[in-house]
Amino acid sequence: ECGETDIPEKNWIPFVHGDELHFIYQPVPHDVVMAHPDGSCKQAYSTNFAPLLRLKRTYPKLVIRGSGQAIFINDTEATPSLPKPHYLAMMHMKENEKSETYAHFAYRFSANPPFNILQVSSQLPLLTAAPMEKAGAAFAFVSGLSVVNRTVAISYGAGDRDSRALVMTLDRLDEFFDMNVSGVSGNLSSI
């Protein structure tokens, strides 16, 4: 059995490795569960990414969760900042549980077990929108990820009213990783 039955469960990131379905239960720690055909699952791996751990220590109320699904990438020419096979996934951060604004980041994790995080991007430039049905801050929330012919499409909702997509080439997305991870914490002022 995986997850909890007495609290809300959300933001798991599915991916396939070999012929097996896996889910990232949470990015920090990077907990990976393996799903079985009968619907059950078990925790398979748990690793930590030091820069995200430091970020959580600096901002203890910070919430870090997954978004969308993970995609296998094996294109060293288009990903020179990580020239080896890996998975590409999305995560979001918010200041605390009650916050309704999010900062979104791409991240890369190992193509093989234990599927440890290798890199986190700078913040993605999503266009936010104010919610229509209630007062609140403008926000955007990533819901999907696709990579076709070196084109990356990150689908997202803005203000719970607009469907949008951030579309760029794989090598352009790679430029978001061309930094040290301290850039992640530098972007928290926008949350």
C-alpha positions as CSV (number, residue, x, y, z in Angstrom):
1,E,0.0,0.0,0.0
2,C,1.3,3.5,-0.8
3,G,0.2,6.9,0.3
4,E,-2.3,7.8,3.0
5,T,-6.0,7.3,3.3
6,D,-6.7,9.9,5.9
7,I,-5.2,13.0,4.2
8,P,-5.5,14.4,0.6
9,E,-3.2,12.7,-1.8
10,K,-2.2,14.5,-5.0
11,N,0.6,15.5,-7.3
12,W,2.2,12.1,-7.9
13,I,4.3,12.0,-11.0
14,P,3.9,8.8,-13.2
15,F,6.7,7.4,-15.3
16,V,7.6,4.1,-17.0
17,H,10.9,2.5,-16.5
18,G,11.4,-0.7,-18.6
19,D,7.9,-2.2,-18.6
20,E,7.1,-1.1,-15.1
21,L,4.9,1.8,-13.9
22,H,6.4,4.0,-11.2
23,F,5.3,7.1,-9.4
24,I,7.2,9.8,-7.7
25,Y,5.3,10.2,-4.5
26,Q,7.1,13.4,-3.5
27,P,10.2,15.3,-4.6
28,V,11.7,15.9,-1.1
29,P,12.7,13.3,-0.3
30,H,12.5,11.9,-3.8
31,D,10.3,8.9,-3.0
32,V,9.7,6.5,-5.9
33,V,7.0,3.8,-5.6
34,M,6.4,0.9,-8.0
35,A,2.9,0.1,-9.1
36,H,1.7,-3.4,-9.5
37,P,-1.0,-4.7,-11.9
38,D,-3.4,-5.5,-9.0
39,G,-3.5,-1.7,-8.1
40,S,-1.1,-2.1,-5.1
41,C,2.2,-0.4,-4.9
42,K,5.3,-0.3,-2.7
43,Q,8.0,2.2,-2.0
44,A,11.0,1.3,-4.1
45,Y,13.5,4.1,-3.6
46,S,14.1,7.2,-1.6
47,T,16.9,9.7,-2.2
48,N,17.7,13.3,-1.3
49,F,18.9,16.2,-3.4
50,A,21.2,18.3,-1.1
51,P,20.2,21.7,-2.6
52,L,16.5,21.0,-2.1
53,L,17.2,19.8,1.5
54,R,19.0,23.1,2.2
55,L,16.1,25.0,0.7
56,K,13.7,23.2,3.1
57,R,15.9,23.9,6.1
58,T,16.1,27.6,5.1
59,Y,12.3,27.8,4.5
60,P,10.8,25.1,6.8
61,K,7.2,25.9,5.7
62,L,8.0,25.6,2.0
63,V,5.9,23.1,0.2
64,I,7.5,21.2,-2.7
65,R,5.3,18.9,-4.8
66,G,5.3,17.2,-8.2
67,S,3.3,18.3,-11.3
68,G,2.4,16.4,-14.5
69,Q,4.3,13.3,-15.6
70,A,7.9,12.5,-16.2
71,I,9.3,11.9,-19.7
72,F,12.4,9.9,-20.7
73,I,15.0,12.1,-22.5
74,N,17.9,10.6,-24.4
75,D,19.2,13.5,-26.6
76,T,22.7,14.6,-25.5
77,E,22.9,17.1,-28.3
78,A,19.8,19.1,-27.1
79,T,20.7,18.7,-23.4
80,P,24.4,19.7,-23.1
81,S,24.0,20.7,-19.5
82,L,23.2,17.0,-18.8
83,P,24.5,15.0,-21.7
84,K,23.2,11.6,-20.7
85,P,19.8,9.8,-20.6
86,H,17.5,11.1,-17.9
87,Y,13.9,11.8,-17.0
88,L,12.4,15.2,-17.2
89,A,9.7,16.2,-14.7
90,M,8.0,19.2,-13.2
91,M,7.7,20.4,-9.6
92,H,6.1,23.3,-7.9
93,M,6.8,25.2,-4.7
94,K,4.7,27.4,-2.6
95,E,5.4,29.4,0.5
96,N,3.2,27.3,2.8
97,E,0.2,25.0,2.8
98,K,-2.3,27.9,2.7
99,S,-0.5,29.8,-0.1
100,E,-2.4,29.9,-3.4
101,T,0.6,31.0,-5.6
102,Y,3.1,28.7,-7.0
103,A,6.6,28.7,-8.6
104,H,7.2,26.0,-11.1
105,F,10.5,24.3,-12.0
106,A,11.6,21.6,-14.3
107,Y,13.8,18.9,-12.9
108,R,15.9,16.0,-14.1
109,F,16.4,12.7,-12.4
110,S,18.5,9.6,-13.2
111,A,17.4,7.3,-15.9
112,N,18.0,4.3,-13.6
113,P,17.3,3.3,-10.0
114,P,17.3,4.8,-7.5
115,F,16.1,7.7,-9.8
116,N,17.9,10.4,-7.8
117,I,17.4,14.1,-8.8
118,L,20.3,15.4,-10.9
119,Q,19.3,19.0,-11.7
120,V,16.6,21.6,-10.9
121,S,15.9,24.5,-13.4
122,S,15.4,28.1,-12.8
123,Q,11.8,29.1,-12.4
124,L,9.6,28.6,-15.5
125,P,8.0,31.7,-17.0
126,L,4.3,30.8,-16.7
127,L,1.7,33.5,-17.3
128,T,-0.6,33.8,-14.3
129,A,-4.2,34.8,-14.2
130,A,-6.5,35.9,-11.3
131,P,-9.2,33.5,-10.3
132,M,-12.7,34.4,-11.6
133,E,-14.9,32.7,-9.0
134,K,-13.2,34.1,-5.8
135,A,-10.8,36.8,-4.8
136,G,-7.2,35.8,-4.7
137,A,-3.8,36.2,-6.1
138,A,-3.1,35.4,-9.7
139,F,-1.6,32.0,-10.2
140,A,-0.7,29.2,-12.7
141,F,-0.4,25.5,-12.2
142,V,1.4,23.0,-14.4
143,S,-0.8,20.0,-15.3
144,G,1.1,18.2,-18.1
145,L,4.4,17.7,-20.0
146,S,5.1,16.4,-23.5
147,V,8.2,16.2,-25.6
148,V,7.9,15.5,-29.4
149,N,10.6,16.0,-31.9
150,R,12.7,18.2,-29.6
151,T,9.7,20.4,-28.8
152,V,8.7,20.6,-25.1
153,A,5.1,21.5,-24.3
154,I,4.3,22.3,-20.7
155,S,0.5,22.5,-20.3
156,Y,-0.9,24.5,-17.4
157,G,-4.0,26.3,-16.1
158,A,-4.0,30.0,-15.2
159,G,-6.4,31.2,-12.5
160,D,-8.5,28.1,-12.8
161,R,-10.0,29.5,-15.9
162,D,-7.5,29.6,-18.8
163,S,-5.7,26.6,-20.4
164,R,-2.2,27.5,-21.6
165,A,1.0,26.0,-22.8
166,L,4.6,27.0,-22.5
167,V,6.2,25.7,-25.7
168,M,10.0,25.7,-26.4
169,T,12.7,23.6,-27.9
170,L,14.5,21.0,-25.8
171,D,17.7,23.0,-26.1
172,R,16.0,26.2,-25.0
173,L,14.7,24.4,-21.9
174,D,18.2,23.1,-21.3
175,E,19.3,26.8,-20.8
176,F,17.0,26.9,-17.7
177,F,19.3,24.3,-16.2
178,D,22.5,26.3,-17.0
179,M,22.9,27.6,-13.5
180,N,23.8,26.4,-10.1
181,V,20.9,25.3,-7.9
182,S,21.2,28.3,-5.6
183,G,19.2,30.0,-8.3
184,V,16.2,28.0,-7.1
185,S,16.2,29.8,-3.8
186,G,16.7,33.1,-5.5
187,N,13.4,32.7,-7.2
188,L,11.4,32.2,-4.0
189,S,10.7,35.9,-3.7
190,S,8.1,35.4,-6.4
191,I,6.1,32.8,-4.5
